[in-house]
Amino acid sequence: MSYNIVMRIWDIPPKRLCNRHLLGEHRELHAIWSILTNNKKGYSHHPETMRWKGKLAALYIRHTKLVKEMLHRGYCHLSPLNQSLSCGGKKQTKFVDTIAQQRNILRHKKCNCRI
C-alpha cells in the first residue's frame, strides 16, 4: 500500500517549530497514539506509525514536550494521553527521515520554523 498522506512526528525540539507545525504534530501524534493504543487498522502500516510501535513511552514523552511548548505559547491543552498506556521504549531511534533531512524539509517550507 502506498501512503501519499504525510504524517509526521518531528524529531526537532518543539520550541523550533512554527505554530502550524507544532499544532499539526500534536494532532498527528494523537492520531498515531489512537491507532497504536486502540489497535486501529487505518494507517497502522504507515512508516510514521510503524516507527512508534513498541515506543509509546517515547511518544508520550514527545507529547509532553509539545504540550509544554503549546502552553508556553498561550494555547490551551485539553487532550491528555493516558499515561498508563505509555509502555515500551523511552527513546526514539528509528527515523523516516534523519534529523538533518527533517531540518532541510522545514527550511524549504514557507513557515516560521526556527531551523
C-alpha positions as CSV (number, residue, x, y, z in Angstrom):
1,M,0.0,0.0,0.0
2,S,1.3,3.4,-0.9
3,Y,0.9,6.3,1.5
4,N,0.6,9.7,-0.1
5,I,-0.6,11.4,3.0
6,V,2.3,12.8,5.1
7,M,2.1,12.1,8.8
8,R,4.9,13.4,10.8
9,I,6.2,13.4,14.3
10,W,9.3,15.7,14.1
11,D,12.4,14.9,15.9
12,I,13.3,18.5,16.3
13,P,12.8,20.4,19.6
14,P,9.2,21.8,19.7
15,K,10.5,25.3,20.5
16,R,12.0,25.4,17.0
17,L,8.7,24.6,15.3
18,C,6.3,27.3,14.0
19,N,2.8,27.3,15.3
20,R,1.5,25.4,12.3
21,H,3.9,22.6,12.6
22,L,3.7,22.5,16.4
23,L,-0.1,22.1,16.3
24,G,-0.1,19.8,13.3
25,E,2.3,17.5,15.0
26,H,0.2,17.5,18.1
27,R,-2.8,16.5,16.1
28,E,-1.0,13.7,14.3
29,L,0.6,12.4,17.5
30,H,-2.9,11.9,18.8
31,A,-3.9,10.0,15.7
32,I,-0.8,7.7,15.9
33,W,-1.4,7.2,19.7
34,S,-5.0,6.2,18.9
35,I,-4.0,3.8,16.2
36,L,-1.5,2.1,18.4
37,T,-3.4,2.0,21.7
38,N,-6.7,1.0,20.1
39,N,-5.3,-1.4,17.5
40,K,-6.9,0.6,14.7
41,K,-6.1,-0.6,11.2
42,G,-6.2,2.8,9.3
43,Y,-2.7,4.0,8.8
44,S,-1.3,1.2,11.1
45,H,1.3,0.4,8.4
46,H,2.2,3.9,7.6
47,P,6.0,4.4,8.2
48,E,5.5,7.1,10.7
49,T,3.1,4.9,12.7
50,M,5.3,1.9,12.4
51,R,8.3,3.6,13.9
52,W,6.4,4.2,17.2
53,K,5.3,0.6,17.7
54,G,6.8,-0.6,20.9
55,K,7.7,3.0,21.8
56,L,4.6,4.5,23.4
57,A,6.7,5.8,26.3
58,A,8.8,7.8,23.8
59,L,5.6,9.1,22.1
60,Y,4.2,10.1,25.5
61,I,7.4,12.0,26.3
62,R,7.2,13.8,22.9
63,H,3.6,14.7,23.6
64,T,4.6,16.2,27.0
65,K,7.3,18.3,25.3
66,L,4.7,19.5,22.6
67,V,2.2,20.4,25.3
68,K,4.8,22.3,27.3
69,E,5.6,24.4,24.3
70,M,1.9,24.9,23.4
71,L,1.2,26.2,26.9
72,H,4.3,28.4,26.7
73,R,2.8,30.0,23.5
74,G,-0.6,30.5,25.2
75,Y,-2.5,27.6,23.7
76,C,-5.0,25.6,25.8
77,H,-4.4,21.9,26.0
78,L,-7.5,19.7,26.7
79,S,-6.4,16.3,25.3
80,P,-4.1,14.5,27.7
81,L,-2.9,11.0,26.9
82,N,-3.4,8.1,29.2
83,Q,0.0,7.7,30.9
84,S,-0.8,4.2,31.9
85,L,-0.6,3.2,28.2
86,S,2.9,4.7,27.8
87,C,4.9,1.5,27.7
88,G,7.9,0.3,25.7
89,G,11.0,2.3,24.7
90,K,11.5,5.7,26.1
91,K,13.8,6.9,23.3
92,Q,13.0,7.0,19.6
93,T,15.9,5.7,17.5
94,K,14.1,5.0,14.2
95,F,13.6,7.7,11.7
96,V,11.5,8.1,8.5
97,D,13.8,11.0,7.6
98,T,17.1,11.7,9.5
99,I,17.1,14.8,11.7
100,A,19.3,16.6,9.1
101,Q,16.7,15.7,6.4
102,Q,13.9,17.0,8.7
103,R,15.7,20.3,9.1
104,N,16.1,20.5,5.4
105,I,12.5,19.8,4.8
106,L,11.5,22.6,7.2
107,R,14.0,25.0,5.7
108,H,12.2,24.7,2.3
109,K,8.7,25.3,3.7
110,K,7.3,28.8,3.7
111,C,6.9,28.9,7.5
112,N,8.4,30.4,10.6
113,C,10.2,27.3,11.9
114,R,13.5,28.3,13.5
115,I,15.8,25.8,11.9
